[in-house]
Amino acid sequence: MARLGRVGFLTLAVVFHLIYAYSIFDIYFVSPIVSGMKSFRVEREPDAAAPAKRLVLFVADGLRADKAFQALPDPDDTTGEDTEPIYLAPYIRSRVLSHGTFGISHTRVPTESRPGHVALIAGLYEDVSAVTTGWKLNPVNFDSVFNRSRHTWSWGSPDILLMFQEGAVPGRVDADTYGEEAEDFSSDATLLDTWVFDKVKELFTSAKTDPELNAKLREDKLVFFLHLLGLDTTGHGFRPYSKEYLRNIKLVDKGVQEITQLVEEFYGDDETAFVFTADHGMSDWGSHGDGHPDNTRTPLVVWGSGVSGPRYTQEGTLTGHEDGVSSDWGFDNIQRNDVAQADVAALMAYLVGLDFPTNSVGELPLEFLDASPKDKALAALANTQTVLEMYRVKEEQKKAALLRYKPFAPLADHGQTSVDEHLQEIKAKIADGLYDESIEMSSALLATALEGLRYLQTYDWLFLRTIVTLGYLGWIAYALTTVIDLHVLHGTADSNRTVFSTSFFSSILVALFSVFFFQRSSGRYYFYGFFPVFFWEEVFVRRKALLAGREILMSHVHSASGYVAFGFQSLIFVGVLEALVQSYFHREIFTVCFILGASWPLFYGVGFVKKHALLSLSWAVGCLLMSGFTLLPANKVEDIGMITWSGLLMFFTGLLYLLFEDYVLGQKSSTQSSFAISSRGSRTIMGAQLGMVLLALIVTRSSATSIQAKQGLPFGNQVVGWFVLVASLLLPFLYRLYSNSHYLHRLMVLFLTFSPTFIILTISYEGLFYFVFCMTLATWVRLEHAIYVYTAATRNGSAPSKKPGTEATAVVEGQAYRYRTLGVSDARVALFFFFLLQSAFFSTGNIASVSSFSLESVCRLIPIFSPFSQGALLILKLLIPFAIISANLGILNRRLEVAPSALFMVVMSISDIMTLNFFYMVRDEGSWLDIGTTISHFCIASFLCTFVAGLEFLSEVMIGGVDFGPRATAFGAAVVEAVNGSAETDTSEKPGETDSRTT
């Protein structure tokens, strides 16, 4: 294969990592959905009725279990005195104390609305990637309680109701929804729940004058679904400990009471079952999505026909309260019966006499049932048969797809392990009246069936994980080989491809593809198999380049002590990478690293520090300030004062630069003619940027104050906010007319470009972080250059001999320019960049947790619930520090006189060491917190390489036209051509082909 240039290498990096990032979902989170199963229901006597004729399901979206049951301050108390806490949901509480059964429903990651409702209503856990479909109107392509009902009426949000309506038998589910514009985070969200309650009342009122509707409502197997979104919307906007959230709980409780009484009065037959629960909880900072216990613990209260009453605890027996979670709920004498969220679907199907949903993996919670031992035994058997049927179908599909299949031993189809043998034994126990034994056997068999499903889910793990591991290791080896080839040997090494090597690697690829074809694997599998073969083949045929590169890079090591020192430095390098892995779990590691890094200039001697005293001091101050951010809480609350101070800091920094620009730039070079003098037009544009910063601060203060007062977002504020956001990003393009090519001027322009956006989208100390981060980066660039010059002067003073071939020459306009070879010391520069890149992720929060995002800031621009638009704004805020750091590394790349993209390529070579760590840390079982965290960590680490590739292109745009002096400009133009493969080193260019890029 022809040698890839810079663009080809970066493109390959992006494609490879985007494809391989999805590998964890093909390995760990394969969709459990299959079709073609037979359905089962409880076998009752012909004249026996179901426990209930109808069921009412209340889902309080975003309600935490503790907030539902704890005694909390009365949000409506206007006395201003510390009054006694009250129970905010007295009616639901009364159901627990005297009418029904309660517990905690434990949800799974991702704790989002679609996966939560699918688990509740269909009884299955979608693969984690289903969160990406959480707000799309796509049919639920699996069986559900709604689909099994005779008819379902539902009211609530279009984001949830419509997908269940579209996925059911046509005409079976009625969905009455409000408009999407009603989901306004800046207004009173209790209106959403009031709307639902009013619509339910309208239905039953209409039935009194509509005989057809009345007859329909009198049928059995009916389901009424009330989706109450108010709590979720209020929690996002005001946090779950706010008066608004607590007041919403009181409203929901009152509404549940009214609807319950309305239904009971309408029917008057006491044959209605009621279920009250939530799809997910809410973190203290008003978000959800990950596996934090506040997000996974939701209330479950069931009462009515067919439901057991409360069981009072006795001394010395298990009560369900042993974990201490419910110690302050006042239910110590009531048995707590916890369930997995999917169990609720099985419970609802049983109560209304429906077939269990065919994709359900929930276990029927018998503690909730008011039934005879025989009925419980029959119900447990039907529940087990449903899961076994799914196992049977999935096993048949797996057998048909594999070249060789090893069956799951406990359910192998022979002898006593035969499924039919197990079922016959359970039925015999029931026929003999041994109900408790049959229930135990059904429960054990269901657990075995779930283990069998797990066995089938993980059957291909070893094979796929081996391929993916070889792919990542191959990329690391290939990237290092390419870096050495392009930036150490300057493309002088030839490939050593032979017929044998080509045949060998081609045979491996054909064998892999044949297996994938026979097993009818996804098209992604072919890419998983192609990349490791491609990478390792390239490394093999360029092995001479690796050997030659080693000779050059290790040319400074001449003794055993030198090798020991190099080995020690390598261990420190790997240790820092592993510390970065642990920083995903412990942000404080960044604090330690920044404090240690403050003394970094001392490693170059006291002479260097004295010569660059102010620069070294600036670096130490920047590091110490940066070390403080990872000690601050990741969970922030809106602080208008902090936003104001950070905004003023940005404004006055720009103002001071504008006033003393010529002085500042004049101090940076001894040759004034090397840099363009600031024009009046340039000053005018920068003045406009400062105006945007000030305007952003004013409108942000106004919008935040209005939203906090629950007055909504004024339309004028929204318009001005968007104007500032867009205009501030477009203003820098005007500098094309009045160019100032000094690199410090360019960095100040970029700082002011993103300042208004950061002000609008910040809620606390993020603005201060942005200022300190930019200051630290600019200092780092200057310090690295000072160290480069200092060490080069020291080395030249001792006049060492240089090996031939370690530098390349480009001829520009008849003059030869040299760009230096990468050295071992450049790996440290790449590591510093990688560390600073990671600190941009974690200094203001825990980006590895999806629930660390707060919607408060984006509501200043988009108050209506629009997850993808709001998410895009959050991502824009997160990307700003990376745009700044990419520009700084691009400038540093030029100031250190290495080829374009060289340092970026080194970073991409080492980043996947972290990715492999996180790949094997991914878990698909255990606590939901562990599952969600490991997924987030892997995805972030995997996308980092892709991200760095994007940053490299971005840096070229941002530093285009920056003047580094005549030598650097000419060398930059020549090297760009050489590295991209469009020109050869040691050849002449045509006049005028130097770097002419502008911002």
N, C-alpha and C positions, 0 to 999 in steps of 0.2 A: 504494500500500500504506500502511496506517496506520502511524504512527510507533511503533517498538518501544520499550518501556520497558526498565528495567534488566534484569529477569528475561528478557524476550524476547531482548535483545541477548546476554546471557550464554549462553542456551540455543542461540541460533544459532551462537555461537562454538564451543561444544562440538560440535554436530552437524557443522558445516563441517570442523573440524580432524580429527575422528575419521574422516570419510569421505575427506578428502584425504590423510591419513597413509597410507592404503592404496594411494594412487596409484602409489607407487614399485614396488609388487609387480605392478600391472597394466601398468606401463611396462617396468621393468627386469627383473622376475623372473617372467615368464609361465611357467606350468608347461610343461615340454617334453613331457609325456605325451600321446601320441596312440595310437589303436588302429586295427586293420584292416590291419596290415602282414603280409606274407608272411615266414616265417622261413627262415633259411639255415644250412646246416652245411657242413663241409668235404666235398667230393666225393671219396670214396675208392673204390678198387676194391671190388667186392662181397665179396671174401674178406679185405679188409684190416681189421684191428681198430683201435680207437681207441688212442691212446698209453697210456691207463690204463683199467682196468675200474671203478675207484672212486676217490673223492677224499675226503680228510679235511681239513676247514677248521678251523683253530684261530684264533679271534679273541680276543686279549688286550685286552679293553676298557680304554682309557685308558693304553696302554703307549706311552711315548715311544721314538723310535728310538735316541736317545743312551743312555738308561738300559738299553736291551736289549743294547747292544754295548760300552759303555765298561767299563773296569776301575774298580771302585768299592770302597770299604771294605767288608769283610765284616760284614754286619749281625749275624752270630752270634758275632763275636769277643768273648770275655768277658775277655780278658787286660788290657784297658784300655790297651794299648800301641799305638803307631802302627805297624800292620803293613802289609805290602805290599798294594796294591789287588788284587782278584781279579775275574775275569769271572764275573758272576752267572748267566749262561745258557750254561754250557759245552757242553751238548748241541746247542742251536740254533746255537751258534757252530761246532761241528764240522760241521754241515750246510753252513754257508757255506764252510768251509775245504776240504772234501773231497767233498761229496755233491751240492750243488745250486747254485742261483743266488740272489743276494740283491740288494737295493736298498732305496731308500726309496720308500714309497708316499705320495704327496702328496695330502692330503685337501682338501676344499673347505669353505668356510663355509656353514652353521653347523657347527662341529665338535662335533656332538652324536651320540648313539647311533643314532637312527633314520636321519638322512641318511647317516651313515657306512656303516651296514649296507646301506642301499638301493644306494649306489654300489658296494659290494663284491659284492653278490649279484645285483643287477639291471643294473648297468653304466650307470646314469644318475644325474644330479644333479638332485634335486628342487629346486623353487624354494625360496628361503631361508625363506619362511613355513612350510615343512614342519616347522620346529623346534617349532611349536606343536602338532603331532600326534605329537611324539616319544615321548609316554608314553601314548598312547591305543591301545586295542585296536581298530584299524580295519584292514581288509584292505589289503594292498599291491596297489593296483589297476593293476598293470603286470606285465609278464613278468619272470621271474627264473630264475636257474640252478636253484633248487630246483624251480620249476614245470616245467622242462625235463627234470629227472632222472626216472629210473624210480621211485626212492624216496629220500626224505631222512629221516635220523634226526637230531634236534637235541636238545641239552641246554643248560640255562642259565636266564637270566632271563625271566620272563613278559613283561617290557616289550618284548623283541625277538622271541622265538620265536613267540609267539602271533599276531603280526600277519602273519608269513610263512606260518604254518599256515593262517590264515583266508583268505589271499589266493591260495592255490594250488588246484590241482585237488583236490576232496575226497578224502581218504585218501592223498594223495601225500606229505604231510609229517607225520611224527610229532614232537611237541614234548613233552619231559619237563622240567617246570619246578619249581623250589622255590617256596615261598610268598613273597609280598611282604614278610612280616615278617622274612625272613632277611636282607634288605638293610639291615642296621643299621650306621650309620656309627660307632657308639660301641663296637662289638665287633670281634672278630677276623674280618675279611672273607675270609681265606684259606679259611675253611670253605666259602665259595661255590664256589671252584674245586675243592676236594677233593670236594665233592658231585658235581660234573660228572664228574670223572675216575672216581669210584666207580661212577656210573651207566653210563658207557661199559663199564667192566669187567663190570658185571652183565649187560649186553646180550650180550656175547660169551660169557660164562659160560653164560647161559641157552641160547644157540644149541647148545651141546654136548648138551643133553638135549631140545631142541625141534626136531624135524625140519623143521617148517614154517618156523620162523624161520631155521634153518640154510640151507634152500633159498633163502629170500628174500635172505639175506646173500650168497649165492653168485652172484647175478645181476650183470649189468653195469650201467653208468650209475647207480651209487649215489653218494650224497653223505652224509658224516657231518659235522655242524656242532657244534663245541664252543664255546659262548659263555662266556668266562671273565671274570666281572664283578669278581672280587676286587681287581684292580689299580685299577680305577676307584673303587671304594668306599674302598679304603685310601688312594688319592691324595687324595680329597676330605677324608677325615678326618684324615690325618697328613702330607700333602704328599709329592710324588714324590721328595724327597731324604731322607725319613725311613727309619729302619731297618725300619719295618713295610712300606713300599713295596718296598724292596730285597729284603727277605726273601720277599715275595710273588713277586718275579721268579724267585727261586731255586725256589720251589715250582712255579710254572708250567713252568719249564724241566724240572724232574724229571717233572712230569705228562705233558708232551709226549713225553718220552723213553719213559715207560712205555706210553703209548697207542700210540706208533709201533711199539714192539717187540711189543705185544700184537696189533696188526693184522697185522703182517708174519708173526708166528708162526701166527696163525689161518688166513691164506690161503696163505702159503708159495709164492706165485707171482710175487712182485716186480712186481705190476701195480697197485700203489697209488701215487697221487700225494698229496703232502702240501703244504699251504699254511699258513704261519704269518704272521699280520699283526695289525693293530689297526684299530679304527674311527676313533680319534682319539687325540691325545696328551694331555698334561696340563701346565698351566703350573706354575711354581714355587710358586705360592700355592694349588695344589690345585683348580683349576677349568679349565674349557674352554668352548668355544662360539664364540670369535672366531678371527681369522686369524693369531694369533701363531705363529711357526714351531714353537715347542714343542708347539702343538696340532695343527699340520698335518703334521708329519713323523712317520710311523709305520714300523715295520720291516716288511719283506717278505722272507721266506725260503721258497723253493720247492724241493722235492727229491722224489725218487722216480721212478716210471715216466713216461717221456716228457719228463723235465726234464733240461736240459743241466747238466753238471757245472760247477765253477768255472772261469772263464777267467783265466789269470794274465796280468798286465799286462807290457808290454814298454816299454823305454826309448823315449821320444819319441812314444808313442801316448796317446790320451785314456783315462783310467782311470775317470772318473766321480767321482773324489775332488777335482776341481779347486776345488770351492766351500769346501773346508776343514772341512765339517761332520763328516766321518768321519775326520779326521786322527788322532784318538786312539783309534780302534777296533781298530787292529792289523790292518786289512785292506788295507793299501797295495798289496800285490801281487796283490789279487783285484779283478777288474773289478766296479764297482758299476753296476747297471742300475736307474735310477730310473723309476718309472711314475706315471701319474695313478691315483687310486684306482679309477676306473671301469674301468681296463684289467684289473684283477684278475678281473672277471666274465668278460670275453672269454677270458682265460687258462684259467680253470677249465672253461668250456664246451668249449674245444678239447681239453683234456687228457682229459676223460671222454667225448668224442665226442658232445656235445649240440649242438642248434641254438643259435646265439647268441641271447640274449634280444632280443626284437624292439625294445625301447626302449633297447638298449645303445648308448652313444656312445663306448665304450672302444676303444682301438686295441690289437690283440693284440701283446704284447711278444715279438717273435720271438727275442730274445736268450735267453729262458728255455726255448726249445724244443730238445729233442734230436730233430731231424727232418731229413729229406732236403730239399735245395733245392726239389724239386717239391712236397713236402707243405707247406713254408712258403709257397710261392707260392699254392697252392690255399687255404691257410688265410687268407692276406692278402686274397685275392679274396673269399672268403665274408664275411669281416669287413667289407670295403668295401661289399659288396652289402647287408648289413644296414643300414648307415647310409644308403645311397642310397635304400633302400626307405622308410625313415622320412622322408627328404627329400621323396620323391615324394608320400607321403600328406599330409604337412603342406602342400606346395605346392598340392595339389588342394583342400584345405580352405580355404586362404587365397584361392585364385582364386574359390571359390564364395561367399566372404563379402564380397569387396570390389567396389565399383562399378567400379574400374579397377585392374588389377594389372600391375605391371612385373616381368617375370621376372628371376631371377638370371642375369646374362649368361654366366658360365662353364658353367652347366648348362642353358642355354636349349635347348629341344627342337627344334633345327634344325642341320643341317650337322655340323661337327666338334665342336661343343659338346654334341651329343646324348649323353645318358647311355648309351644303347644302343651308340653308336659307341665310347665309351670302354671299355665292358665287352668288346666284341668284340675290340678291339685288345689288351687284356690277355690274353684267352683265347688269342688267336693267338700271343702271346709264349710262353705256357706250352706250347702245342702244339709250338712250335719249339725248346723246351728253353732259352729265354732267361729263366731263372727270376729272376735278379737284376734284370733290367730290368722284368719283370712285377711284382716286389715293389715296386720304386721307383714304378712307375706306379700300383699299387694304393694305396700310401701317399699319393701325391700326390692321387689321386682321393678318397680318404677325407678328406684335409685339405680339399679343395674342397667335399666334401659337408658337412663340419662348418661351413665358411664359409657354405654355402648355408642350413644350419639357423640359423646366426647371423643371416643376412640376413632370414629369415622371422621370427625372434624380434624383431628390431628394426624391422620394416617400418613399424609404426605410431608409432614414437617421436616423430617431429617433430610429428605431428598432436596426439598426447596431451600432449606436453610444452608445446606452445603453449597448449592449453586450461588446463592446470594452472597455468602461469605467470600467465595472465590471471586465473585464479581467485584466486591469492594476492595479486596486485597489486590486484585488485578488493576483496578483503577489507581490505587496508591502507587503501585510499581510503575504503571504506564505513565502517570503524571510526573513522577520523579525522573523517569527516563527521558520524557519530553523536555523537562526543564533543563536537564544536563545537556541534552542534544542541542537545544536552541540557545541556551544562555551560558553554558560553560564551554561547549565545543563549537558553538556557533554554526551548527548544521554541517560540520565537516565529516561526521561519522556516517558510514554507509550501512545499509541494511544487509544482513547476511542470511537471506532467505534461500533455502534449498528445497529440492523436490521432496526430500524426506520430511522436513519440518512442515511443509505445506500439506502433505498427505496426512501426517499425524494429526494436526489440529483440525483439518477438514473432516477427518473420520470421527473425531470426538463430536464435532458440531452436527454431523449427519446422524450420529447415534442419538444425540439429545433430541433433535428435531423429530426423529422417528418415534421416540417414546411419547413426545408431546402430541404428535399426530394420532397415534393409536389411542391415546387416552382422551382425545378430543379436548385438549387443554385450551385455556384462553389464549388469545393472541399475545398477551403480555408474557406468557411463559417462554415464548420463542425469543423475546428480547432478553429475559432473564438468563437464558442459556447462551445467547449470542455474545453478550458483552464479556464474560470471563474468558471465553475462547479467543475473542478478538484481542483483548488486552494482553493476555499472557503470550499470545503468538507474537505481538509487536515487541514485547519485552524480550522474548527469546531471540528474535532476529536482530535486535539492537543491543545484545548483551555486551558487545565490544565497546559501545558508547558508555555503558555503565562502568566498565573496567577503566576506560580512559578517564572518565569523569572522576572516578575515585582517586586516580593518580594525581590529578590536578588539584582536587579539593583537599587532599591530604598531603600536599607537597610541603606544607609548613610543619609537618610532624616528622621528626628525624630521630627520635629516641623513645625508649620505653616509657620514660616519664611523660613524654608528649602524648603517647597513646593513652596513658592513664588519665591525663588531664582531659583529652578529647572524650574519653569514655565517661568521665564524670560530668562533663558538659552535656553529653547526650542524655545521661540519666536525668539531669535537671530539666532538660527540654521535655522529655517524656513525662516527668513528674508534673510539670506545669500543665501539660495537656490533660493528665489524669485529674489534676486539681480543678481544671475547668469542667470536667465531667461531674465531679462532686459539687461544683458550684450550682448546678441545676437543682440540687437538693438543699444546699446551704449557701445562701447568698453572701453570708459573712466572709466566705473565702475571698471574695473580691476585696473586702476591706483589708484583710491581711496582705494580699498581693499588692495593693496600692501603697500601703504603708512601707512594705519592703522596697517597692519600686521607687519611692521617693529618694532613696539613697543611691540609686543607680549611677548617677554621674561620678560618684566617688570611686567606682571601679576603674576609672581612667586616670586616677591620680589626683593629688592635690593641685598640681600644676594646671590641669584642665579646669578644675572647679574655680580656681582663682582667675583664670583667663576668661571664663564665662560665668562669673558669679551671679549676675542678674538672671541669666537664662537658667542656671541650675536651681536658683531660688524659686523662680516661677514654676519650674517643673515640680519641685518638692511641694509647693503650695497647692498646685493643681491636683497632685496625687492625694494629698491629705484631705482636700475638699471632696474629691471623688470617693474616697474611702468612707465618707459619712453617709452617702446615699443608700448603700446596701445595709446600713443599720437602721434606716427609717422603715416604718411599716409599709408593706406592699399594699395593704388595704387602706386606701385614702378616702377622706371625706372632702367635700367641696369647701375650699377655703379662699374666699374672694380676696382677703387681705394678702395671702401668699401669691395669688395670681397677679395682684396689683404690683407688689414689690418686684417680682421677677420681670414683669412687663416694663416697669420703669428702668430696671437695670439694663435690659436690652436697648431701650430707647437712648439712655444717656451714654451707653457704650458707643453706639453709632454716632451720636451727636459729638462726642469728644473726638472720635476719629475724623469726622467731617471737618471739625474746626482745625485740627492739627495734622491733616492728611499729608501735606507736603513735608512737614517735619518728620512724621513717622516713617514715611517711605524714604526720605532722604537719609535717615539713619541706617538704613538697611543695606546700603551699597555705597562703595567709594566712587563709583562711576555713574554720575547722574544721567549721563546720556544713554545709559543702558535701559532706562525705563521711561515710559511715556509720562509726561507731566499731566496732572489732573486738569481736565478742562472744566469750564463753567457748566457745560452740558452734563458732564459726569456728576458734578456736585448737585446739580438740579435733580437728577434721577435719584441719587442717594437721599436727597432731602425728601423726595416723594416716598421713598421706602420708609424713612423715619415717620412720615405722616401716617403711613399704613400701620406701623407698629402702634402709634398712639391711638389711631382710630379703632384698631382691634381691641386695645385695652378698654376703651370707653364702651364699645358695644358689648363686649364680653361681660363687663360689670353690670351693665343694664339688663342683659338677657338672663344672667344668673340670678340677679335679684328678683326679676319678674317670675321666673320659674319657681324659685324658692317660696315665693308668696302665693303660689298656685294660681297665678293670673295668666298662665300660658305664655307662649312666646309671641311677643308683638311682631306683626308682619313686617314692619319697618326694620326691626332688629334683624330679622331673618334675611331680608334683602341686603342690608348693609354688611352683615356677616359674610354672606356669599360673595358680595362684591370685593370685600377686603381679601378673602381667601384667594379668589381667582386673580385679582389685580396684582397682589403681592407676588404671585408666581410668574406673572407675565412681565412685570416691570424690568427684570434683568435683561430681557432681550433688547431693550432700548439702548443698552450699553454698546451695542454694535455701532451705534452712531457716534458715540463719544468714548472710545476705548481707552482704558487704563490697564496696561498689561502686567502690572506688578502683582506678584502672587499673593502678597498680603492684602492688596486691594480686592483681589478676586475672592479671597476667603471672607472678607468683611461683607462683600456683596451677597455671598451665599448665606452668611449669618443673618443678615437683615431680610433676605428673601423668605426664609422659613420662620422667622420670628413671629409674624402675625398669625400664621397657621398654628404654631405651638401655643400661642396665647389663647386663641379661640378654643383649642381642643385640650386644654389642660384644666385640671381640677384642684391641683395642690402644688407640690414642690417640683413638678416636672419642668417648669420654666427655669427654675434655678439650676436644675441638672443640665438643661440645654446650654445655658450660659457657661457653666463650669466645664462641661464636656468640650465645647468649642474652644475654650481657652486652653484646655489641656492638650487638645489635638494640635493646635497651632504651635504650642510650645514644643511638643514632641517632634514635629517636623523640623523645627529650627535646631533642636538639640541633636537629632540624628545627623543632620548635615554638619553641625559643628564637630561632632565626634568623628565623622567620616574625614573631614578636612584635617583634624588634629592627628588622627592615627595615620593618615596618609603622609603627613609631614614628618611624623616620628619615624615611619618606616623608610621614607626617602632619606632621612638623615643618617640612617644606618646603612643605606645603599645596598639593599639585598638584591640578589640577582633574580630576575623573573624568568619563569619558564616560557619558552616560545609557545605561541598559540593560545595563551590565556587571555589575550585581548583581541578584539576584531577592529578592522579599520573600514571606515566608509569615506568615500571621496565625494565632497560636495563643492561644486563650483571651483574645481581644481585644487581644493585644499583637503588634506586628510584629517579625519576626526576619528578618535577612538572611543568606543564605549566598552566599559570594563566588564570582565567576566564576573558572574556571580561567585561569591565565596561563602564559606561556612558561616561567617558573621551575618550574612544576609538572612539566614534562617532565623536569627534572633529578631531581626526587624519584622519578618513575617509573623513570628510568634507574638511580638508586641501588638501588631495590628490585629491579630486574631483575638488576643486578650481584650483589647479595647472594643472590638466588635461585640464580643460577648457582654462586656460591661454595659454597652448600649442597650442590650436586651434586658438586663436584670437590675440596673441601677434604680429604676423607678417602679419596679414591680416584678412579679413572677410571671413572665410571659409564657412560661412553660405550662401555666394553668389557664385554660380558656376563660375561666370565670374571673380572672384578674382584670378583665376589661370592664370599664365603667361606661355606661351610656349617658351619664350626666352631661359630659362635654358635647357629644354629638347632638344632643337634644337642642343645643343652641342654634343648630343649622337644620336639623331634620327632627321635628318633634313627633311626627307620626311614625308608628312602628314600621320600619322597613329594614329588616336585618341585613340585607346585602349592601344597601346604600350606607347604612350606619356603620356596618363592618368595614366598608371601604374607607370611610373617614378615620376610623380607629387605626387601620393599617397605614394610612397616610401619615398619621402622627407618629407611629412606630418607625416608619421608614426614614423620617427626616434625619435623625442622627446618623443613619447609615449613608445617606447622601453626603453629609458633611465629611464623614470619615473616608469615603471613597475619594472625594476631592483631595483631601489631605494626603492620602497614600499616593494618588496620582502625581501630586506635586513632589512628594518625597522621592518617588521613583525617578523623576527627572533630576532632582537635586543630587541624588546619589549616583547619577550617571550610569544607571543600568538600563537595559532595553525596556521598552514599553511592555507592560503587563508581566514583567518578570517576577516582581514581588507578589502580584496577585496569583500567579501560577504556583508559586511556592506555597502560598496559603491553601490553595485548593488541593495541593498534594498532601498536606498534613491534616486537613479538617476531617477526613473520613476515619481517622483513628478514633475520634469521638463517636462517629456514627456507628462503627462496629460495636463499641461499648454499649451503646443504647439499643442496638438491634437485638442483642442477647438479653437485655434487661426487659424487653417488652413482655408484658404478662396479659393473658386473657382470662385469668381467674384470680381469685383472692379478693381482697377488699377492692371496692370500686375506686377508691382513692388511688390505689397502686396501679390499677388498670389504666385509668385516665392519665395519670402522671407519666407512665412509661410511654404511652402513645405520643403524648405531647413532646416529650424529650426526644424521641427518635425523629419525629417529623421536623423539629427545629434543627437538630444536628444534620439531618439529611439535606434539608433545603439550604443550609448555610453555604455549601459549595455552589449551588445554583445561584444563591444570593450574591456571593462574591463575584461570580462571573458577570452577573448583571451590574454590580458595582463598578467593575472594570470598564465596561462600556460607558456607564454613567460618568465616570471620572474623566474619560476622554472628552465628553461634551462639556463638562464643568470647567476643565482647565484648558480647553482649547484656546489658543491665542495668548496664553500666559507667557511672558518673556522671562526666560531664565538666563539671559545673557546670550551673546552671539554664538558662542561655542555650543551651548546646550541646545539652542534652537536648531542649529544646523544638524547636530548629531541626532536630535530627536526625529527630524524629518527622514534622515537616511535610515535610521534604525527601524522606523515604522515600516518603510518599504522592505527592508531586509527580512524582518521577522515575519511579515505577511507573505513572504515568498515572491513578491513582485519585483524584487531587485536583489542582486547579489552583493555581498560585501566585497570590498576592494575593487569596486567599479564606480564609474562616474555617473553622476546624475545630471540631468539637464538643468540649466540655470532656472531659478524661479520655482523649483519643486520643493522648497522648504515648507515647514509647517505653516499653513495659512488658516488654520481653524480658528474660529471665533466662538464666543459664548452664544 
